[in-house]
Amino acid sequence: MATIVVLEHELQRHAQLPYMMRLFAAHWQVSGHRVLVHHGVEHPPAGDVAVLHVDLTVVPEAYRALLERYERVVNRRVLDVSKSRFSQDLVRPESDWGGPVIVKTEANYGGKPEHLWRSIAAQQGRSSDVPEGPLAEAYPVYASKREVPEVVWRAPGLIVEKFLPEQDERGYCVRVWTFFGDREVSSRWLSREPIVKSANRIGRDLVAVPDEMRAWRDKLGFDFGKFDYVRHGDRWVLLDVNRTPSAPSQVKGSTPLDALAAGLGSFLH
């Protein structure tokens, strides 16, 4: 049996968030493995495999250095998931694009993790290495770039992209691919809303993963994570990447998460 070390930011110890990795850890322990969740950079334990699970868009330098202590690291290369690192559809005021646009945060998940960690650090009266940035509860869509407020173009931490939805006769769609090692689950979510989320989902189909998304996974260095993408016209469009995805809100009995957790074998053999 192996020792798995899950490396998290110091501030993550102060909030119990529904990470998918928590369910993986429980599965591994039942299977006989030893799982150690380590917060911060001081006195990291030895382990057979380390998992980079720092819930920040950009991993701080001290945590990057920590990875050198381990021979095998899940997501060793996934140090920055800022949207501009992979977006192929950024729009500038001078861009030759007359279609609809969407405003997003550079930071993952609307900047909510960073906002949470800054708030906890402030409550404790301590400094932190969490960068400042905007917080977005939603990503607004505009009919054209001309309607985007001027303040958006000047705001650090915000980006504007072409809005390229996937639609069929039932409504709007987004494809969700979750993977760990050689295991994966891929589905297409359906909604009547242009911004498809689990809260407004009205249907779900299993779908194959296109080669273009597998190429993005290789390029970005992901061993574990979740990609959101769409098929728009004749293009596959990557919308979002996440190295610390949340688990489904309801998990009962045997689920695809058990199969995903078995991807640990990819790093043990």
Contacts in CASP RR format, 6 or more apart in sequence:
PFRMAT RR
TARGET T0000
AUTHOR 0000-0000-0000
METHOD contacts of the structure
MODEL  1
MATIVVLEHELQRHAQLPYMMRLFAAHWQVSGHRVLVHHGVEHPPAGDVA
VLHVDLTVVPEAYRALLERYERVVNRRVLDVSKSRFSQDLVRPESDWGGP
VIVKTEANYGGKPEHLWRSIAAQQGRSSDVPEGPLAEAYPVYASKREVPE
VVWRAPGLIVEKFLPEQDERGYCVRVWTFFGDREVSSRWLSREPIVKSAN
RIGRDLVAVPDEMRAWRDKLGFDFGKFDYVRHGDRWVLLDVNRTPSAPSQ
VKGSTPLDALAAGLGSFLH
1 31 0 8 1.000
1 32 0 8 1.000
1 33 0 8 1.000
1 34 0 8 1.000
2 33 0 8 1.000
2 34 0 8 1.000
2 47 0 8 1.000
2 48 0 8 1.000
2 49 0 8 1.000
2 264 0 8 1.000
2 268 0 8 1.000
3 33 0 8 1.000
3 34 0 8 1.000
3 35 0 8 1.000
3 36 0 8 1.000
3 45 0 8 1.000
3 46 0 8 1.000
3 47 0 8 1.000
3 48 0 8 1.000
3 49 0 8 1.000
4 25 0 8 1.000
4 28 0 8 1.000
4 33 0 8 1.000
4 34 0 8 1.000
4 35 0 8 1.000
4 36 0 8 1.000
4 47 0 8 1.000
4 48 0 8 1.000
4 49 0 8 1.000
4 50 0 8 1.000
4 51 0 8 1.000
4 264 0 8 1.000
5 36 0 8 1.000
5 38 0 8 1.000
5 44 0 8 1.000
5 45 0 8 1.000
5 46 0 8 1.000
5 47 0 8 1.000
5 49 0 8 1.000
5 50 0 8 1.000
5 51 0 8 1.000
5 70 0 8 1.000
6 21 0 8 1.000
6 25 0 8 1.000
6 35 0 8 1.000
6 36 0 8 1.000
6 37 0 8 1.000
6 38 0 8 1.000
6 50 0 8 1.000
6 51 0 8 1.000
6 53 0 8 1.000
7 38 0 8 1.000
7 40 0 8 1.000
7 44 0 8 1.000
7 50 0 8 1.000
7 51 0 8 1.000
7 52 0 8 1.000
7 53 0 8 1.000
7 54 0 8 1.000
7 63 0 8 1.000
7 66 0 8 1.000
7 67 0 8 1.000
8 37 0 8 1.000
8 38 0 8 1.000
8 39 0 8 1.000
8 40 0 8 1.000
8 53 0 8 1.000
8 54 0 8 1.000
8 55 0 8 1.000
9 39 0 8 1.000
9 40 0 8 1.000
9 54 0 8 1.000
9 55 0 8 1.000
9 56 0 8 1.000
9 60 0 8 1.000
9 63 0 8 1.000
9 117 0 8 1.000
10 39 0 8 1.000
10 40 0 8 1.000
10 41 0 8 1.000
11 117 0 8 1.000
11 120 0 8 1.000
11 121 0 8 1.000
11 128 0 8 1.000
11 130 0 8 1.000
12 39 0 8 1.000
12 54 0 8 1.000
12 55 0 8 1.000
12 117 0 8 1.000
13 39 0 8 1.000
14 120 0 8 1.000
14 124 0 8 1.000
15 116 0 8 1.000
15 120 0 8 1.000
17 55 0 8 1.000
17 246 0 8 1.000
18 246 0 8 1.000
18 247 0 8 1.000
18 249 0 8 1.000
19 53 0 8 1.000
19 55 0 8 1.000
19 244 0 8 1.000
19 245 0 8 1.000
19 246 0 8 1.000
19 247 0 8 1.000
20 178 0 8 1.000
20 245 0 8 1.000
20 246 0 8 1.000
20 247 0 8 1.000
20 257 0 8 1.000
20 260 0 8 1.000
21 51 0 8 1.000
21 53 0 8 1.000
21 224 0 8 1.000
21 244 0 8 1.000
22 247 0 8 1.000
23 247 0 8 1.000
23 251 0 8 1.000
23 257 0 8 1.000
23 261 0 8 1.000
24 180 0 8 1.000
24 257 0 8 1.000
24 260 0 8 1.000
24 261 0 8 1.000
24 264 0 8 1.000
25 35 0 8 1.000
25 37 0 8 1.000
27 257 0 8 1.000
27 258 0 8 1.000
27 261 0 8 1.000
28 35 0 8 1.000
28 261 0 8 1.000
28 264 0 8 1.000
29 35 0 8 1.000
33 264 0 8 1.000
36 45 0 8 1.000
36 47 0 8 1.000
38 44 0 8 1.000
38 45 0 8 1.000
40 63 0 8 1.000
40 66 0 8 1.000
41 62 0 8 1.000
41 63 0 8 1.000
41 65 0 8 1.000
41 66 0 8 1.000
44 66 0 8 1.000
44 69 0 8 1.000
47 70 0 8 1.000
48 72 0 8 1.000
48 268 0 8 1.000
49 70 0 8 1.000
49 72 0 8 1.000
49 73 0 8 1.000
49 74 0 8 1.000
49 264 0 8 1.000
49 267 0 8 1.000
49 268 0 8 1.000
50 67 0 8 1.000
50 69 0 8 1.000
50 70 0 8 1.000
50 72 0 8 1.000
50 73 0 8 1.000
50 74 0 8 1.000
51 73 0 8 1.000
51 74 0 8 1.000
51 75 0 8 1.000
51 224 0 8 1.000
52 59 0 8 1.000
52 63 0 8 1.000
52 67 0 8 1.000
52 73 0 8 1.000
52 74 0 8 1.000
52 75 0 8 1.000
52 76 0 8 1.000
52 78 0 8 1.000
52 243 0 8 1.000
53 75 0 8 1.000
53 243 0 8 1.000
53 244 0 8 1.000
54 60 0 8 1.000
54 63 0 8 1.000
54 244 0 8 1.000
55 113 0 8 1.000
55 117 0 8 1.000
55 244 0 8 1.000
56 113 0 8 1.000
56 114 0 8 1.000
56 117 0 8 1.000
56 130 0 8 1.000
57 80 0 8 1.000
57 81 0 8 1.000
57 82 0 8 1.000
57 106 0 8 1.000
57 107 0 8 1.000
57 108 0 8 1.000
57 111 0 8 1.000
57 113 0 8 1.000
57 114 0 8 1.000
58 79 0 8 1.000
58 80 0 8 1.000
58 81 0 8 1.000
58 82 0 8 1.000
58 131 0 8 1.000
59 79 0 8 1.000
59 80 0 8 1.000
60 129 0 8 1.000
62 129 0 8 1.000
64 79 0 8 1.000
67 73 0 8 1.000
67 76 0 8 1.000
72 267 0 8 1.000
74 180 0 8 1.000
74 223 0 8 1.000
74 224 0 8 1.000
74 267 0 8 1.000
75 221 0 8 1.000
75 222 0 8 1.000
75 223 0 8 1.000
75 224 0 8 1.000
75 225 0 8 1.000
75 243 0 8 1.000
76 223 0 8 1.000
77 220 0 8 1.000
77 221 0 8 1.000
78 220 0 8 1.000
78 221 0 8 1.000
78 222 0 8 1.000
78 223 0 8 1.000
78 243 0 8 1.000
81 108 0 8 1.000
81 220 0 8 1.000
81 241 0 8 1.000
81 242 0 8 1.000
81 243 0 8 1.000
82 106 0 8 1.000
82 107 0 8 1.000
83 104 0 8 1.000
83 105 0 8 1.000
83 106 0 8 1.000
83 159 0 8 1.000
83 161 0 8 1.000
83 240 0 8 1.000
84 90 0 8 1.000
84 106 0 8 1.000
84 159 0 8 1.000
85 220 0 8 1.000
86 216 0 8 1.000
86 220 0 8 1.000
86 238 0 8 1.000
86 241 0 8 1.000
87 159 0 8 1.000
87 161 0 8 1.000
87 238 0 8 1.000
88 237 0 8 1.000
88 238 0 8 1.000
89 161 0 8 1.000
89 162 0 8 1.000
89 164 0 8 1.000
89 237 0 8 1.000
90 159 0 8 1.000
90 160 0 8 1.000
90 161 0 8 1.000
91 97 0 8 1.000
91 101 0 8 1.000
91 145 0 8 1.000
91 160 0 8 1.000
91 161 0 8 1.000
91 162 0 8 1.000
92 153 0 8 1.000
92 160 0 8 1.000
93 145 0 8 1.000
93 153 0 8 1.000
95 145 0 8 1.000
97 145 0 8 1.000
97 162 0 8 1.000
98 144 0 8 1.000
98 145 0 8 1.000
99 143 0 8 1.000
99 144 0 8 1.000
99 145 0 8 1.000
99 162 0 8 1.000
99 163 0 8 1.000
100 141 0 8 1.000
100 142 0 8 1.000
100 143 0 8 1.000
100 144 0 8 1.000
100 162 0 8 1.000
100 163 0 8 1.000
101 141 0 8 1.000
101 142 0 8 1.000
101 144 0 8 1.000
101 145 0 8 1.000
101 148 0 8 1.000
101 160 0 8 1.000
101 161 0 8 1.000
101 162 0 8 1.000
101 163 0 8 1.000
102 139 0 8 1.000
102 140 0 8 1.000
102 141 0 8 1.000
102 142 0 8 1.000
102 160 0 8 1.000
102 161 0 8 1.000
102 162 0 8 1.000
102 163 0 8 1.000
103 136 0 8 1.000
103 139 0 8 1.000
103 140 0 8 1.000
103 142 0 8 1.000
103 148 0 8 1.000
103 152 0 8 1.000
103 158 0 8 1.000
103 159 0 8 1.000
103 160 0 8 1.000
104 110 0 8 1.000
104 136 0 8 1.000
104 139 0 8 1.000
104 158 0 8 1.000
104 159 0 8 1.000
104 160 0 8 1.000
104 161 0 8 1.000
105 111 0 8 1.000
105 133 0 8 1.000
105 134 0 8 1.000
105 135 0 8 1.000
105 136 0 8 1.000
105 157 0 8 1.000
105 158 0 8 1.000
105 159 0 8 1.000
106 157 0 8 1.000
106 158 0 8 1.000
106 159 0 8 1.000
107 113 0 8 1.000
107 114 0 8 1.000
107 133 0 8 1.000
107 134 0 8 1.000
107 157 0 8 1.000
108 240 0 8 1.000
108 241 0 8 1.000
108 242 0 8 1.000
109 242 0 8 1.000
110 134 0 8 1.000
110 135 0 8 1.000
110 136 0 8 1.000
110 137 0 8 1.000
110 139 0 8 1.000
111 133 0 8 1.000
111 134 0 8 1.000
111 135 0 8 1.000
111 136 0 8 1.000
112 135 0 8 1.000
113 244 0 8 1.000
114 130 0 8 1.000
114 131 0 8 1.000
114 133 0 8 1.000
115 133 0 8 1.000
115 135 0 8 1.000
117 128 0 8 1.000
117 130 0 8 1.000
118 128 0 8 1.000
118 130 0 8 1.000
118 132 0 8 1.000
121 127 0 8 1.000
121 128 0 8 1.000
121 130 0 8 1.000
133 156 0 8 1.000
133 157 0 8 1.000
134 155 0 8 1.000
134 156 0 8 1.000
134 157 0 8 1.000
134 158 0 8 1.000
138 195 0 8 1.000
139 195 0 8 1.000
141 163 0 8 1.000
141 194 0 8 1.000
141 195 0 8 1.000
142 148 0 8 1.000
145 160 0 8 1.000
148 160 0 8 1.000
152 158 0 8 1.000
152 160 0 8 1.000
153 160 0 8 1.000
163 194 0 8 1.000
164 230 0 8 1.000
164 232 0 8 1.000
164 235 0 8 1.000
164 237 0 8 1.000
165 172 0 8 1.000
165 173 0 8 1.000
165 194 0 8 1.000
165 230 0 8 1.000
165 232 0 8 1.000
166 172 0 8 1.000
166 173 0 8 1.000
166 174 0 8 1.000
166 175 0 8 1.000
166 230 0 8 1.000
166 231 0 8 1.000
166 232 0 8 1.000
167 173 0 8 1.000
170 190 0 8 1.000
171 190 0 8 1.000
171 191 0 8 1.000
171 192 0 8 1.000
172 190 0 8 1.000
172 191 0 8 1.000
172 192 0 8 1.000
172 193 0 8 1.000
172 194 0 8 1.000
172 195 0 8 1.000
172 196 0 8 1.000
173 188 0 8 1.000
173 189 0 8 1.000
173 190 0 8 1.000
173 191 0 8 1.000
173 196 0 8 1.000
173 230 0 8 1.000
173 231 0 8 1.000
174 188 0 8 1.000
174 189 0 8 1.000
174 191 0 8 1.000
174 196 0 8 1.000
174 228 0 8 1.000
174 229 0 8 1.000
174 230 0 8 1.000
174 239 0 8 1.000
175 186 0 8 1.000
175 187 0 8 1.000
175 188 0 8 1.000
175 189 0 8 1.000
175 207 0 8 1.000
175 228 0 8 1.000
175 229 0 8 1.000
175 230 0 8 1.000
175 231 0 8 1.000
176 186 0 8 1.000
176 187 0 8 1.000
176 188 0 8 1.000
176 189 0 8 1.000
176 226 0 8 1.000
176 227 0 8 1.000
176 228 0 8 1.000
177 184 0 8 1.000
177 185 0 8 1.000
177 186 0 8 1.000
177 209 0 8 1.000
177 213 0 8 1.000
177 226 0 8 1.000
177 227 0 8 1.000
177 229 0 8 1.000
178 184 0 8 1.000
178 185 0 8 1.000
178 186 0 8 1.000
178 225 0 8 1.000
178 226 0 8 1.000
178 245 0 8 1.000
178 260 0 8 1.000
179 185 0 8 1.000
179 217 0 8 1.000
179 222 0 8 1.000
179 224 0 8 1.000
179 225 0 8 1.000
179 226 0 8 1.000
179 260 0 8 1.000
180 223 0 8 1.000
180 224 0 8 1.000
180 225 0 8 1.000
180 260 0 8 1.000
180 261 0 8 1.000
180 263 0 8 1.000
180 264 0 8 1.000
180 266 0 8 1.000
181 223 0 8 1.000
181 224 0 8 1.000
181 263 0 8 1.000
181 265 0 8 1.000
181 266 0 8 1.000
181 267 0 8 1.000
182 263 0 8 1.000
182 266 0 8 1.000
183 259 0 8 1.000
183 260 0 8 1.000
183 261 0 8 1.000
183 262 0 8 1.000
183 263 0 8 1.000
183 266 0 8 1.000
184 209 0 8 1.000
184 260 0 8 1.000
185 256 0 8 1.000
185 259 0 8 1.000
185 260 0 8 1.000
186 206 0 8 1.000
186 207 0 8 1.000
186 208 0 8 1.000
186 209 0 8 1.000
187 204 0 8 1.000
187 205 0 8 1.000
187 206 0 8 1.000
187 207 0 8 1.000
188 204 0 8 1.000
188 205 0 8 1.000
188 206 0 8 1.000
188 207 0 8 1.000
189 196 0 8 1.000
189 198 0 8 1.000
189 201 0 8 1.000
189 203 0 8 1.000
189 204 0 8 1.000
190 196 0 8 1.000
190 201 0 8 1.000
190 202 0 8 1.000
190 203 0 8 1.000
190 204 0 8 1.000
190 205 0 8 1.000
191 197 0 8 1.000
191 200 0 8 1.000
191 201 0 8 1.000
191 202 0 8 1.000
191 203 0 8 1.000
192 200 0 8 1.000
192 202 0 8 1.000
193 200 0 8 1.000
198 248 0 8 1.000
198 249 0 8 1.000
210 236 0 8 1.000
212 236 0 8 1.000
213 227 0 8 1.000
213 229 0 8 1.000
213 236 0 8 1.000
213 238 0 8 1.000
216 227 0 8 1.000
216 238 0 8 1.000
216 241 0 8 1.000
217 227 0 8 1.000
220 241 0 8 1.000
222 241 0 8 1.000
222 243 0 8 1.000
223 266 0 8 1.000
223 267 0 8 1.000
224 243 0 8 1.000
225 241 0 8 1.000
225 242 0 8 1.000
225 243 0 8 1.000
225 245 0 8 1.000
226 241 0 8 1.000
226 242 0 8 1.000
226 245 0 8 1.000
227 238 0 8 1.000
227 240 0 8 1.000
227 241 0 8 1.000
227 242 0 8 1.000
228 238 0 8 1.000
228 239 0 8 1.000
228 240 0 8 1.000
228 241 0 8 1.000
229 236 0 8 1.000
229 237 0 8 1.000
229 238 0 8 1.000
229 239 0 8 1.000
230 236 0 8 1.000
230 237 0 8 1.000
230 239 0 8 1.000
231 237 0 8 1.000
247 257 0 8 1.000
248 255 0 8 1.000
248 257 0 8 1.000
251 257 0 8 1.000
END
